[in-house]
Amino acid sequence: MEYVYAALLLNAAEKEINDENVAAILSAAGVDADDARIKALIAALEDVDIEEAIATAAVSAAPAAGAAPAAEAEAEEEPEEEEEEEEEAEEAAAAGLGALFG
């Protein structure tokens, strides 16, 4: 996870996510960085828009317990198009990050 955290930190700092920068962050955190894992991370994130992935993840979070019935009714009225687009975006983000974990 520390490799992903390093990439997120670089993204938040608006720095390029590359081998050197990820290794520098991991080294500063006291992590013995594995070059193969860093390269896998860089390759997995190559086509991923991190900001979009974060926004999509925040949208798909589970609602708080005890939501008002009116809010549930509004949610049911959403067009199916938006749900399909969200699912496609989630699948694309998961595919990019999936290479890191298996």
C-alpha atoms as an extended CHARMM CRD file, in Angstrom:
* protein
*
       102  EXT
         1         1  MET       CA              0.0000000000        0.0000000000        0.0000000000  PROA      1               0.0000000000
         2         2  GLU       CA              2.8610000000        2.3680000000        0.6390000000  PROA      2               0.0000000000
         3         3  TYR       CA              3.5910000000        2.3990000000       -3.0970000000  PROA      3               0.0000000000
         4         4  VAL       CA              0.0510000000        3.5540000000       -3.8570000000  PROA      4               0.0000000000
         5         5  TYR       CA              0.2670000000        6.1140000000       -1.0510000000  PROA      5               0.0000000000
         6         6  ALA       CA              3.4740000000        7.4630000000       -2.5800000000  PROA      6               0.0000000000
         7         7  ALA       CA              1.7120000000        7.8600000000       -5.9400000000  PROA      7               0.0000000000
         8         8  LEU       CA             -1.2350000000        9.6030000000       -4.2780000000  PROA      8               0.0000000000
         9         9  LEU       CA              1.1240000000       11.9360000000       -2.4370000000  PROA      9               0.0000000000
        10        10  LEU       CA              2.9030000000       12.8260000000       -5.6770000000  PROA      10              0.0000000000
        11        11  ASN       CA             -0.4350000000       13.4210000000       -7.3690000000  PROA      11              0.0000000000
        12        12  ALA       CA             -1.5830000000       15.6990000000       -4.5380000000  PROA      12              0.0000000000
        13        13  ALA       CA              1.6880000000       17.6440000000       -4.8000000000  PROA      13              0.0000000000
        14        14  GLU       CA              1.1990000000       17.8890000000       -8.5820000000  PROA      14              0.0000000000
        15        15  LYS       CA              4.5260000000       16.1540000000       -9.1800000000  PROA      15              0.0000000000
        16        16  GLU       CA              5.2400000000       13.6230000000      -11.9020000000  PROA      16              0.0000000000
        17        17  ILE       CA              4.6710000000       10.0370000000      -10.8330000000  PROA      17              0.0000000000
        18        18  ASN       CA              7.8760000000        8.3710000000      -11.9910000000  PROA      18              0.0000000000
        19        19  ASP       CA             10.4110000000        5.8410000000      -10.6950000000  PROA      19              0.0000000000
        20        20  GLU       CA             12.6970000000        8.4110000000       -9.0690000000  PROA      20              0.0000000000
        21        21  ASN       CA              9.9540000000       10.3500000000       -7.2850000000  PROA      21              0.0000000000
        22        22  VAL       CA              8.1910000000        7.2480000000       -5.9460000000  PROA      22              0.0000000000
        23        23  ALA       CA             11.5300000000        5.8050000000       -4.7530000000  PROA      23              0.0000000000
        24        24  ALA       CA             12.4130000000        9.1090000000       -3.0620000000  PROA      24              0.0000000000
        25        25  ILE       CA              9.1260000000        9.2200000000       -1.1480000000  PROA      25              0.0000000000
        26        26  LEU       CA              9.4230000000        5.5920000000       -0.0820000000  PROA      26              0.0000000000
        27        27  SER       CA             13.0110000000        6.1460000000        1.0140000000  PROA      27              0.0000000000
        28        28  ALA       CA             12.0170000000        9.2330000000        3.0110000000  PROA      28              0.0000000000
        29        29  ALA       CA              9.3510000000        7.1360000000        4.7310000000  PROA      29              0.0000000000
        30        30  GLY       CA             11.9180000000        4.4810000000        5.6290000000  PROA      30              0.0000000000
        31        31  VAL       CA             10.5870000000        1.8740000000        3.1890000000  PROA      31              0.0000000000
        32        32  ASP       CA             13.0510000000       -0.3700000000        1.3580000000  PROA      32              0.0000000000
        33        33  ALA       CA             11.6810000000        0.1950000000       -2.1570000000  PROA      33              0.0000000000
        34        34  ASP       CA             11.4860000000       -2.6740000000       -4.6480000000  PROA      34              0.0000000000
        35        35  ASP       CA             12.2320000000       -1.4500000000       -8.1820000000  PROA      35              0.0000000000
        36        36  ALA       CA              9.9750000000       -4.0850000000       -9.7460000000  PROA      36              0.0000000000
        37        37  ARG       CA              6.9980000000       -2.9680000000       -7.6600000000  PROA      37              0.0000000000
        38        38  ILE       CA              7.6840000000        0.6770000000       -8.4740000000  PROA      38              0.0000000000
        39        39  LYS       CA              7.7670000000       -0.1000000000      -12.2030000000  PROA      39              0.0000000000
        40        40  ALA       CA              4.5450000000       -2.1240000000      -11.8890000000  PROA      40              0.0000000000
        41        41  LEU       CA              2.8910000000        0.8190000000      -10.1380000000  PROA      41              0.0000000000
        42        42  ILE       CA              4.0330000000        3.2810000000      -12.7990000000  PROA      42              0.0000000000
        43        43  ALA       CA              2.7960000000        0.9610000000      -15.5630000000  PROA      43              0.0000000000
        44        44  ALA       CA             -0.5590000000        0.4070000000      -13.8400000000  PROA      44              0.0000000000
        45        45  LEU       CA             -1.1370000000        4.1260000000      -13.3680000000  PROA      45              0.0000000000
        46        46  GLU       CA             -0.0660000000        5.0700000000      -16.8900000000  PROA      46              0.0000000000
        47        47  ASP       CA             -3.6220000000        5.3540000000      -18.2540000000  PROA      47              0.0000000000
        48        48  VAL       CA             -5.3790000000        6.1590000000      -14.9680000000  PROA      48              0.0000000000
        49        49  ASP       CA             -6.6550000000        9.6370000000      -14.1520000000  PROA      49              0.0000000000
        50        50  ILE       CA             -6.1050000000        9.6000000000      -10.3900000000  PROA      50              0.0000000000
        51        51  GLU       CA             -8.3860000000       12.5710000000       -9.7370000000  PROA      51              0.0000000000
        52        52  GLU       CA            -11.2100000000       10.8510000000      -11.6240000000  PROA      52              0.0000000000
        53        53  ALA       CA            -10.5930000000        7.5680000000       -9.8050000000  PROA      53              0.0000000000
        54        54  ILE       CA            -10.7660000000        9.3430000000       -6.4420000000  PROA      54              0.0000000000
        55        55  ALA       CA            -13.9470000000       11.1780000000       -7.4180000000  PROA      55              0.0000000000
        56        56  THR       CA            -15.5220000000        7.9440000000       -8.6390000000  PROA      56              0.0000000000
        57        57  ALA       CA            -14.5550000000        6.1340000000       -5.4540000000  PROA      57              0.0000000000
        58        58  ALA       CA            -16.0770000000        8.9010000000       -3.3360000000  PROA      58              0.0000000000
        59        59  VAL       CA            -19.3470000000        8.7010000000       -5.2780000000  PROA      59              0.0000000000
        60        60  SER       CA            -19.6310000000        4.9540000000       -4.8930000000  PROA      60              0.0000000000
        61        61  ALA       CA            -19.2550000000        5.0520000000       -1.1050000000  PROA      61              0.0000000000
        62        62  ALA       CA            -22.0740000000        3.4470000000        0.8640000000  PROA      62              0.0000000000
        63        63  PRO       CA            -24.7190000000        5.8790000000        2.1130000000  PROA      63              0.0000000000
        64        64  ALA       CA            -25.0510000000        6.4880000000        5.8330000000  PROA      64              0.0000000000
        65        65  ALA       CA            -27.5690000000        4.3290000000        7.6700000000  PROA      65              0.0000000000
        66        66  GLY       CA            -31.0330000000        5.7890000000        8.0860000000  PROA      66              0.0000000000
        67        67  ALA       CA            -31.1780000000        7.7640000000        4.8570000000  PROA      67              0.0000000000
        68        68  ALA       CA            -34.3790000000        9.6990000000        4.3660000000  PROA      68              0.0000000000
        69        69  PRO       CA            -37.0220000000        7.9880000000        2.1740000000  PROA      69              0.0000000000
        70        70  ALA       CA            -37.1930000000       11.0510000000       -0.0830000000  PROA      70              0.0000000000
        71        71  ALA       CA            -33.4770000000       10.7820000000       -0.7970000000  PROA      71              0.0000000000
        72        72  GLU       CA            -33.8900000000        7.1130000000       -1.6840000000  PROA      72              0.0000000000
        73        73  ALA       CA            -36.7390000000        7.9250000000       -4.0750000000  PROA      73              0.0000000000
        74        74  GLU       CA            -34.6150000000       10.5570000000       -5.8180000000  PROA      74              0.0000000000
        75        75  ALA       CA            -31.7400000000        8.1240000000       -6.1650000000  PROA      75              0.0000000000
        76        76  GLU       CA            -34.0180000000        5.5610000000       -7.8220000000  PROA      76              0.0000000000
        77        77  GLU       CA            -35.0960000000        8.1040000000      -10.4380000000  PROA      77              0.0000000000
        78        78  GLU       CA            -31.5500000000        8.5840000000      -11.7840000000  PROA      78              0.0000000000
        79        79  PRO       CA            -31.1780000000        7.5840000000      -15.4230000000  PROA      79              0.0000000000
        80        80  GLU       CA            -29.5470000000        4.2330000000      -16.0980000000  PROA      80              0.0000000000
        81        81  GLU       CA            -27.0750000000        5.9660000000      -18.4000000000  PROA      81              0.0000000000
        82        82  GLU       CA            -25.2730000000        7.6060000000      -15.4870000000  PROA      82              0.0000000000
        83        83  GLU       CA            -25.0410000000        4.2970000000      -13.6370000000  PROA      83              0.0000000000
        84        84  GLU       CA            -23.5370000000        2.6040000000      -16.6850000000  PROA      84              0.0000000000
        85        85  GLU       CA            -20.9840000000        5.4050000000      -17.1020000000  PROA      85              0.0000000000
        86        86  GLU       CA            -20.0150000000        5.1630000000      -13.4300000000  PROA      86              0.0000000000
        87        87  GLU       CA            -19.6400000000        1.3910000000      -13.6750000000  PROA      87              0.0000000000
        88        88  GLU       CA            -17.4380000000        1.7420000000      -16.7610000000  PROA      88              0.0000000000
        89        89  ALA       CA            -15.2600000000        4.3360000000      -15.0140000000  PROA      89              0.0000000000
        90        90  GLU       CA            -14.9440000000        2.1160000000      -11.9340000000  PROA      90              0.0000000000
        91        91  GLU       CA            -14.0110000000       -0.8800000000      -14.0740000000  PROA      91              0.0000000000
        92        92  ALA       CA            -11.3750000000        1.1430000000      -15.9190000000  PROA      92              0.0000000000
        93        93  ALA       CA             -9.8640000000        2.3930000000      -12.6580000000  PROA      93              0.0000000000
        94        94  ALA       CA             -9.8960000000       -1.0870000000      -11.1570000000  PROA      94              0.0000000000
        95        95  ALA       CA             -8.2530000000       -2.5420000000      -14.2580000000  PROA      95              0.0000000000
        96        96  GLY       CA             -5.3890000000       -0.0540000000      -14.0050000000  PROA      96              0.0000000000
        97        97  LEU       CA             -4.7850000000       -0.7540000000      -10.3380000000  PROA      97              0.0000000000
        98        98  GLY       CA             -5.4520000000       -4.4870000000      -10.5980000000  PROA      98              0.0000000000
        99        99  ALA       CA             -1.9780000000       -5.1300000000      -11.9650000000  PROA      99              0.0000000000
       100       100  LEU       CA             -0.5070000000       -4.1210000000       -8.6120000000  PROA      100             0.0000000000
       101       101  PHE       CA             -2.2860000000       -6.7780000000       -6.6140000000  PROA      101             0.0000000000
       102       102  GLY       CA             -2.3790000000       -9.8390000000       -8.7460000000  PROA      102             0.0000000000
